[in-house]
Amino acid sequence: MEILAQIRLPALAGGFVLALLTFPAAADAIDGNWCSPKGRTLSIRGPQIVTPGGNTIEGKYDRHYFSYTIPAAEPGSGRTVNMTLLGENTVRIEADAANGAPMEIWNRCGPSVSEVSRQAADG
């Protein structure tokens, strides 16, 4: 009976670890600074966004999703931009996808020069 228990415990533990690995990792949150492959940036903090055109406006916020209407002073004004967090460092951005606008994948921006300098000083 003791041998059977010794076999079951490692098998049970291994099965638990395997089960954990099969679930996708939950992304943190869409909040943060995002960079496009074309060099544009945006920043999300809760329901507030600094758009690629530099305007600070309110949008519809969910931990893994954000949407806003492009302000009048920016190209594409009036269109709705929908952003979906795909992973901790990747977001899918669609501007007016209903009208055939292309989808883009943006990534979290690296630390700014001032952040790198501060980390080095604290280091």
C-alpha positions as CSV (number, residue, x, y, z in Angstrom):
1,M,0.0,0.0,0.0
2,E,2.9,2.4,0.8
3,I,4.5,1.8,-2.6
4,L,1.2,2.7,-4.3
5,A,1.0,5.9,-2.3
6,Q,4.6,6.8,-3.3
7,I,3.7,6.3,-7.0
8,R,0.4,8.3,-6.8
9,L,1.8,11.4,-5.1
10,P,4.4,12.3,-7.8
11,A,1.9,11.4,-10.6
12,L,-0.7,13.6,-9.0
13,A,1.8,16.5,-8.5
14,G,3.0,16.1,-12.1
15,G,-0.6,16.2,-13.4
16,F,-1.3,19.3,-11.4
17,V,1.8,21.1,-12.9
18,L,0.8,19.9,-16.4
19,A,-2.7,21.3,-15.9
20,L,-1.3,24.7,-14.8
21,L,0.8,24.8,-18.0
22,T,-2.1,24.1,-20.3
23,F,-4.0,27.2,-19.2
24,P,-3.0,30.4,-21.0
25,A,-1.3,32.9,-18.8
26,A,-3.6,35.8,-17.8
27,A,-2.3,39.1,-19.1
28,D,-1.8,41.8,-16.5
29,A,-3.8,44.8,-17.7
30,I,-4.0,47.0,-20.8
31,D,-2.7,50.0,-18.7
32,G,0.7,51.3,-19.8
33,N,2.6,52.7,-22.7
34,W,2.2,51.1,-26.1
35,C,4.4,51.5,-29.2
36,S,3.4,50.8,-32.9
37,P,5.8,49.3,-35.4
38,K,5.6,52.7,-37.2
39,G,6.9,54.6,-34.1
40,R,3.5,55.9,-32.8
41,T,2.8,55.8,-29.1
42,L,-0.2,55.9,-26.8
43,S,-0.6,55.6,-23.0
44,I,-3.5,54.2,-21.0
45,R,-4.2,54.8,-17.3
46,G,-7.6,53.4,-16.4
47,P,-10.3,55.2,-18.5
48,Q,-7.8,57.9,-19.5
49,I,-5.7,57.7,-22.7
50,V,-3.1,59.9,-24.3
51,T,-3.7,59.3,-28.0
52,P,-1.1,59.0,-30.7
53,G,-1.9,62.6,-31.5
54,G,-1.1,63.7,-28.0
55,N,-4.7,64.4,-26.8
56,T,-5.7,63.2,-23.3
57,I,-9.3,62.0,-23.4
58,E,-11.6,59.4,-21.7
59,G,-12.4,56.1,-23.2
60,K,-14.2,52.8,-22.3
61,Y,-11.9,50.8,-20.0
62,D,-11.8,47.2,-19.0
63,R,-8.8,45.5,-17.6
64,H,-8.1,43.7,-21.0
65,Y,-9.9,46.0,-23.4
66,F,-10.1,49.7,-24.2
67,S,-11.9,51.8,-26.8
68,Y,-12.2,55.5,-27.7
69,T,-13.3,57.8,-30.4
70,I,-10.5,59.6,-32.3
71,P,-10.7,63.3,-31.4
72,A,-11.4,65.9,-34.0
73,A,-7.9,67.2,-34.1
74,E,-6.4,63.9,-35.2
75,P,-6.4,61.9,-38.5
76,G,-9.3,59.6,-38.7
77,S,-11.4,61.7,-36.3
78,G,-14.7,60.2,-35.3
79,R,-13.7,56.7,-35.8
80,T,-13.8,54.2,-33.0
81,V,-10.5,52.5,-31.9
82,N,-10.8,49.1,-30.2
83,M,-7.9,47.6,-28.3
84,T,-7.7,44.1,-27.0
85,L,-4.9,42.9,-24.8
86,L,-3.5,39.7,-26.4
87,G,-0.7,39.0,-23.9
88,E,1.2,40.9,-21.2
89,N,3.2,42.8,-23.9
90,T,1.0,42.7,-27.0
91,V,-2.3,44.5,-27.9
92,R,-4.4,44.3,-31.1
93,I,-5.6,47.7,-32.3
94,E,-8.5,48.1,-34.7
95,A,-9.7,51.5,-35.9
96,D,-13.1,51.3,-37.4
97,A,-12.8,47.6,-38.3
98,A,-16.4,47.5,-39.5
99,N,-15.4,49.7,-42.4
100,G,-12.4,47.5,-43.4
101,A,-9.6,49.5,-41.6
102,P,-6.5,47.4,-41.0
103,M,-5.7,45.8,-37.6
104,E,-2.3,46.5,-36.0
105,I,-0.3,44.7,-33.3
106,W,1.4,47.1,-30.9
107,N,3.9,46.2,-28.1
108,R,4.6,47.6,-24.7
109,C,7.2,50.4,-25.0
110,G,10.6,49.8,-23.5
111,P,11.6,52.0,-20.6
112,S,12.2,55.7,-21.5
113,V,15.7,57.1,-21.2
114,S,14.9,58.8,-17.9
115,E,13.6,55.5,-16.5
116,V,16.8,53.7,-17.5
117,S,18.9,56.5,-16.0
118,R,17.0,56.4,-12.8
119,Q,17.2,52.6,-12.6
120,A,21.0,52.8,-13.1
121,A,21.3,55.5,-10.4
122,D,19.3,53.3,-8.0
123,G,21.2,50.2,-9.1
